[in-house]
Amino acid sequence: MAWDAICVSSGWRVEIDVQSAKDFGPGCIGVGQTIGPELNEDCLFINVFSPANATEDSKLPVWFYIQGGGYSGDTNNNYNRTDIINRSGGNIVFARLGGDPNHVVINGDSAGAGSVAMNLIAYGGRNGHLFAGSVGESVFFPTQRKVGKLAAQFTNFVQDAGCTDALDAMACLRSEDLPTLQNASSTGHAYPGAASPPIFPYSPCVDGDLLEDYPNNLFARGKFVKVHVMIGDDTDEGTGFAANASSPQEVSTFLRNNYPGLTPSDLRQINKIYPLMPPLSKHAAYFPSTEKAYFYGNLRRHFLQFTSNAVSQRRRSAQALLTLASPLRRLLSLVPALPSGDQS
């Protein structure tokens, strides 16, 4: 079913038959994951949680949650939200059962929070009145590239799926079975000019339509949906992803592998901002520097995009966001300015 149009199962009639919802449906298979009953491509399910006494007239606020996973897999996609409904006193619902369509708040974690950000700037900030507020926890921005710079990634995928010699690459890909496509998606390739594959190989593409421009540019120009925003983050968040670097060069290599738009000048400046730091037990000398560079870069990337962008542009992006989320002001004041360069 990969890349085919979505079709409704012939086994039941939409909005007529009552379906059992006692068990979670399978999650979508991600990069490097194993195909099985709980993870496969038959995964277009939504989990609905609602207070037992809610009715169509309750008009409760709706919380729509988007899970994370680095845009490469589903993390905690079947998280049970019952406790949150209980904590709200039964005054929140996750979907249509008793919910108010005019009071929807979108919320996401990590890449899910990045998806929240993408919804704010989608189509140049066009407001379709789909949500009244947004919450982003650990907003994640990997490098976001334009279509032309992603051609190599598609070429690699076609090759890994065995479709290089096909007259119609897309038709060939649609004909392949799930194990073949899963293997192709999980085969790592470095960005052109990088030494090793990035941690998260797939990311939102700046296509000129859904994403008209880089996120920081859109925020700086005020091209986002004007709703209430709440942003949160974790202490030492970079420790789970940073390379165990032993030298400034290894710090630079790690960052360049994940953000190919960083220039040699950028990387030298980052090494100055994050020099050798107090050691951390069981880690190489420059792991703390790598972790801080990756984490605080991630912090500024929360709507500012750490992909080698002009400092002045970052400041304008920050000011635009501060009109939405004033708690971000103190966080940004703690983070050193980053160097300039192109955004690819």
C-alpha positions in Angstrom: 0.0 0.0 0.0 3.1 2.3 0.0 2.4 5.5 -1.9 -1.0 4.3 -3.0 -4.2 6.3 -2.4 -5.9 5.6 0.9 -8.9 3.3 0.6 -11.5 2.2 3.1 -11.6 -1.5 3.9 -14.5 -3.3 2.2 -15.0 -5.2 5.4 -17.0 -2.5 7.1 -19.1 0.6 6.3 -17.9 4.0 7.4 -19.9 5.7 10.2 -22.4 2.8 10.2 -20.8 -0.3 11.7 -19.5 -0.2 15.3 -15.9 -1.3 15.5 -14.2 -2.8 18.6 -11.8 -0.3 20.1 -10.6 -2.2 23.1 -7.0 -2.7 21.7 -4.5 -0.3 20.1 -4.0 -0.7 16.4 -0.6 -1.4 14.9 1.9 1.5 14.8 3.6 2.7 11.7 6.9 0.9 11.0 9.8 3.2 11.4 13.5 3.3 10.3 15.4 0.3 11.7 12.4 -1.3 13.3 11.2 -4.9 12.9 7.9 -5.6 11.1 5.4 -7.4 13.1 1.8 -7.4 14.4 2.4 -4.2 16.4 4.5 -2.4 13.7 3.6 -2.5 10.0 2.2 -0.3 7.2 -1.5 -1.0 8.1 -1.3 1.7 10.7 -3.7 4.5 9.9 -5.4 4.5 13.3 -6.2 7.2 15.8 -6.5 6.6 19.5 -9.5 8.3 21.1 -9.9 9.0 24.8 -13.0 10.5 26.3 -14.6 10.9 29.7 -17.2 8.1 30.2 -20.0 10.7 30.8 -19.2 12.9 27.8 -21.9 13.5 25.2 -22.1 15.3 21.9 -23.3 18.4 23.8 -20.5 18.4 26.3 -18.3 20.7 24.2 -15.2 19.8 26.0 -11.8 21.1 24.9 -10.0 18.7 22.5 -6.4 17.8 22.9 -4.8 16.4 19.7 -1.5 14.8 20.4 1.2 14.1 17.9 3.9 11.6 19.0 7.6 12.1 18.3 10.2 9.8 16.7 12.6 12.0 14.8 10.4 11.9 11.7 11.8 8.4 11.3 9.6 6.3 13.6 6.7 6.4 16.1 7.8 6.9 19.7 5.2 6.1 22.3 2.5 6.2 19.7 0.1 4.2 22.0 0.6 6.3 25.1 -2.4 5.9 27.4 -3.9 9.4 28.1 -6.5 8.2 30.6 -4.5 9.7 33.5 -4.6 13.2 31.9 -8.3 13.0 31.5 -8.6 12.1 35.1 -6.3 14.9 36.2 -8.5 17.3 34.3 -11.5 16.2 36.2 -13.0 14.8 33.1 -12.9 18.2 31.4 -10.8 17.3 28.4 -11.4 14.9 25.4 -9.0 13.7 22.7 -11.3 13.7 19.7 -14.9 14.0 18.5 -16.7 12.3 21.4 -18.1 15.3 23.3 -15.4 17.6 22.0 -15.7 21.2 20.9 -14.4 21.6 17.3 -13.7 25.3 17.9 -11.5 24.5 20.9 -8.8 22.1 19.6 -5.3 22.4 21.0 -2.5 20.6 19.1 0.3 19.2 21.2 3.4 17.2 20.3 6.7 16.0 21.7 10.1 16.2 19.9 9.4 15.6 16.2 5.7 15.8 17.2 6.3 19.2 18.5 8.2 20.0 15.3 5.0 19.0 13.5 3.1 21.4 15.7 5.5 24.1 14.5 5.0 23.0 10.9 1.2 23.4 11.3 1.8 27.0 12.6 3.7 28.0 9.4 2.0 25.7 6.9 1.1 27.4 3.6 2.7 30.6 4.8 0.7 30.7 8.0 -2.7 30.3 6.4 -5.3 30.1 9.2 -7.8 27.3 8.4 -9.2 27.7 12.0 -8.3 24.1 12.7 -6.8 24.7 16.1 -7.1 27.4 18.8 -3.8 26.8 20.6 -0.6 24.8 20.4 1.9 23.1 22.8 5.4 22.0 21.9 7.6 19.9 24.2 11.2 19.6 23.1 10.5 21.0 19.7 12.8 19.2 17.2 14.2 20.6 14.0 16.5 18.4 12.0 18.1 20.0 9.0 15.4 21.0 6.6 16.4 21.0 3.0 14.8 22.2 -0.3 13.6 19.7 -2.9 16.7 19.9 -5.1 19.1 19.0 -2.2 17.0 15.9 -1.4 17.4 14.4 -4.9 20.3 12.3 -3.7 18.3 10.8 -0.9 15.6 9.7 -3.3 18.2 8.2 -5.7 19.7 6.3 -2.8 16.3 5.0 -1.8 15.5 3.8 -5.3 18.8 2.1 -5.5 18.4 0.3 -2.2 14.9 -0.8 -3.2 16.3 -2.4 -6.4 14.5 0.0 -8.7 17.4 1.8 -10.3 16.9 0.3 -13.8 13.1 0.7 -13.8 11.6 2.9 -16.4 9.2 4.3 -13.8 10.9 4.4 -10.4 7.7 5.3 -8.5 5.7 2.4 -10.1 8.6 0.1 -9.2 8.6 1.3 -5.6 4.8 0.8 -5.4 5.2 -2.8 -6.5 7.8 -3.7 -3.9 6.8 -5.5 -0.7 7.1 -4.0 2.8 10.4 -5.8 3.8 12.1 -4.4 0.7 11.0 -0.9 1.4 11.8 -1.2 5.1 15.3 -2.3 4.3 15.7 0.6 1.8 14.4 3.2 4.3 16.8 1.8 7.0 19.9 1.8 4.9 21.9 4.8 6.1 23.6 7.3 3.7 25.5 10.4 4.5 24.5 13.8 3.2 26.7 14.9 0.3 30.0 16.1 1.8 29.4 14.5 5.2 31.3 11.6 6.7 28.5 9.5 8.2 24.7 9.2 8.1 22.7 11.6 10.2 20.9 10.4 13.3 17.5 11.3 11.8 17.7 10.9 8.0 14.2 12.1 7.1 12.8 15.5 7.8 10.2 18.0 6.5 11.1 19.3 3.1 10.9 23.0 2.1 8.8 22.4 -1.0 7.6 25.9 -1.6 4.0 24.9 -1.0 3.3 23.3 2.4 6.5 24.9 3.6 7.0 28.0 1.5 10.4 28.8 3.1 12.7 27.9 6.0 10.8 27.9 9.3 13.0 30.7 10.8 12.3 32.9 7.8 8.5 32.4 8.0 8.4 33.1 11.7 10.6 36.2 11.2 8.1 37.5 8.6 5.2 36.8 10.8 3.8 34.1 8.5 2.4 31.8 11.2 -1.0 31.2 12.6 -1.6 33.6 15.5 -2.7 31.4 18.4 -1.5 30.8 21.9 1.7 28.8 22.1 3.4 27.0 25.0 6.9 25.6 24.7 8.8 23.3 27.0 12.1 21.5 27.1 14.2 19.0 29.0 17.5 19.5 30.9 20.5 17.7 29.3 18.3 16.6 26.4 21.3 16.3 24.1 22.9 13.5 26.1 20.8 10.8 24.4 21.9 11.8 20.9 25.4 13.4 21.0 28.5 11.6 19.8 31.1 10.6 22.3 33.7 13.0 20.8 37.3 13.0 21.9 38.4 16.2 20.0 37.1 19.5 18.6 37.3 17.9 15.1 35.1 15.0 16.2 32.6 17.6 17.5 32.6 19.3 14.1 32.2 16.0 12.2 29.2 15.0 14.3 27.5 18.4 13.8 28.4 18.5 10.1 26.9 15.0 9.6 23.6 16.1 10.9 23.6 19.7 9.7 25.4 19.7 6.3 24.8 23.5 5.8 27.3 24.3 8.5 30.5 25.8 7.0 34.1 25.3 8.3 33.8 28.9 9.6 30.6 28.0 11.4 32.1 24.9 13.0 35.2 26.8 14.2 32.9 29.3 15.9 30.9 26.6 17.5 34.0 25.0 18.9 34.9 28.4 20.4 31.4 28.7 22.0 31.6 25.1 23.3 35.3 24.5 24.3 36.7 21.7 26.4 34.4 21.4 29.5 34.6 19.6 32.8 34.7 15.8 32.2 31.8 13.5 32.5 32.4 10.0 33.9 32.6 7.2 31.4 32.6 9.6 28.5 35.3 11.0 26.2 36.8 14.4 26.8 34.7 16.4 24.3 31.3 14.6 24.9 30.1 17.4 27.2 31.0 20.0 24.5 29.2 17.9 21.9 26.1 17.5 24.0 25.9 21.2 24.8 26.4 22.2 21.2 23.7 19.7 20.0 21.3 20.5 22.8 21.6 24.3 22.9 21.6 24.3 19.1 18.4 22.3 19.4 17.1 24.9 21.8 17.7 27.7 19.4 16.4 25.5 16.7 13.1 25.4 18.5 11.6 27.6 15.8 14.9 29.2 14.9 16.6 26.3 13.0 20.2 25.6 13.8 21.3 25.1 10.1 23.9 27.8 9.7 21.7 30.8 9.5 22.5 34.5 9.9 22.7 35.7 13.5 20.5 38.8 12.7 17.9 36.5 11.2 17.9 34.4 14.4 17.3 37.5 16.5 14.3 38.5 14.3 13.0 34.9 14.5 13.3 35.0 18.3 11.5 38.3 18.5 8.6 37.0 16.4 8.3 34.0 18.6 8.5 36.0 21.8 5.1 37.6 20.9 3.7 34.0 21.2 5.7 32.4 24.0 7.2 34.8 26.5 8.9 32.0 28.5 11.2 31.5 25.6 12.8 34.9 26.3 14.7 33.7 29.3 15.8 30.5 27.6 17.2 32.3 24.6 19.0 34.8 26.7 21.0 31.8 28.1 22.1 30.6 24.7 25.1 32.1 22.8 24.5 33.5 19.4 25.4 31.1 16.6 27.4 31.8 13.5 26.3 32.8 10.0 26.2 30.9 6.7 23.7 29.5 4.2 20.7 27.4 5.4 21.1 24.2 3.5 
